[in-house]
Amino acid sequence: GTYPQLSYPEIAFAGRSNVGKSSLINRLLNQKIARTSSTPGRTRQLNFFTINDTLTFVDLPGYGYAKVAKSERKGWQRLIENYLVHAPNLCGVVIIIDIRRGPEEEEKALADFLAYHDRPFLFVATKCDKLKRSQREKQRQIVARQIGDEALLLFSAQDGSGKDVLWQEMLALTSGQ
């Protein structure tokens, strides 16, 4: 294959280019590991980060807004789909959405794709700090309905809320291996 064959369980992260995916990964690891790029959608290849020789995070290329040719986007989608279907160590995918916008077509399509291939996934809503507490719960319910009442984890890279729960959920996925 075109991706590294590492022996650790893998958790992949997917999300459109401005949902704060790199910030989420950095916050989970408490360090600046995911290159945050100022141009949305710059990550065009899969990025693998191995953590403490126990786990690998896979940063999937942002989709949505990247200014790339249609043909390039197709090839890149094939790369991701090939990885998602065939990666032997993939334990789950974290699908990141902006709580203020909710899931868009790509996120729903990705969730359907993963469900079809029996790949577990988690929905995480980021940028929760941008909402007042009262709005947050209302918005959580709206988004939960939009994703078909899949569990929805709330997360803020700003203040770190939701981080422990997300770690628990991810480790639960990896121990299912």
C-alpha positions, 0 to 999 in steps of 0.5 A: 500500500501507499501508507506506512504499515505500522503495528499500532492501532490507528485512529483517523481524524476527518473534517473539512478544512476549517473545523479545527481538526489540527487544533483538536489533535494538538489539544489531545496531545497537548503539543503542537504536532499537527501542522496547523496551516493557514491555507485551508485544505493544504494537507493533501496526504495522509499524515501519521503520528505515532504516540508513545509507541502505543497508538497512531493518529492519522490525519486525513486530508481536509475536504470541502474547501481546498482549491484543488482541481476536480481530478486531483480531488478524485485521486485524493478521495480514492486515497482516503477511501482505499485507506479507510476500507483496507487499513488493517490497524484502523480502529475508528474514525473521528468525524469532526464537525463545527457545532455551529454549522452541523454536519454537511453532505461530506460528513454524512457521506463519510459516516454512511461509507464507514457504516457500510464498511463496518468501521466504527466512528465518533462524531465530535462537535468542535468550537463549543466555546463559541456558543453560550452554555444555553445555546450549546445544549440546544445546538447539540440536540439539533446536530444530534438529530442531523446525524441520526442520533449517533452519539455526539461528543462536544469538544473545545480546543480552546479550553480543553473541555471534552478532551478526557471523554474523547480520549476514553472513547478513542481508547475504547475503540482501540481496545476493541481490536 
